């Protein structure tokens, strides 16, 4: 029997937004709050060593789902069970305290991923070396370019091994040479059969070649789960009809 590493049951996540009101009504305390349901009661399981792809149009709930699995946001209803497995999320703009240095952010990120200070310290030099940030590792992250930010995020995820890896549209970062290095490392991480991977990518060729299963989200709901070939064919048909 296959070992579960992720179990999602009836997951619901909403975002509260302010509805536009007139200038006059604003000063009378007439603010109105609406709740937009980003994820509408989805359920799925993922097993050890599986590579599962999340596809769907922008706004379908893909990134929100990954952030919930990573523990960055909490569900309004439903549950996520990771069965005690460590998890990391690789995504642009997630998880850094920008007023703190890169080195301190490595420590904080590692602690959030469930590693001890001792374990993080043991990996610190290899993370810094892989990131190629040099002296900037002791500068505030707010001073980093987007490329430097991405390289640090990638290095942390690449060198601090977790049982579950969540990837939000990042497969290579930095200049051409660093892209080659990061792509090779990402391939190594994803293909490790002891690691469970859920990834988002708009490259359907990547999804077809790497994933064991595909989950198609549409407007916060699961439209289809299945073999990559079958799901991607249906998704392409749907997208073609949507464009017409």
Beta strands, then each sheet from edge to edge (+ up, - down):
strand 1: 4-19
strand 2: 32-47
strand 3: 51-55
strand 4: 77-81
strand 5: 87-90
strand 6: 164-168
strand 7: 196-200
strand 8: 213-218
strand 9: 221-226
sheet 1: 2+ 1- 4+
sheet 2: 5+ 6+ 7+ 3+ 8+ 9-
end
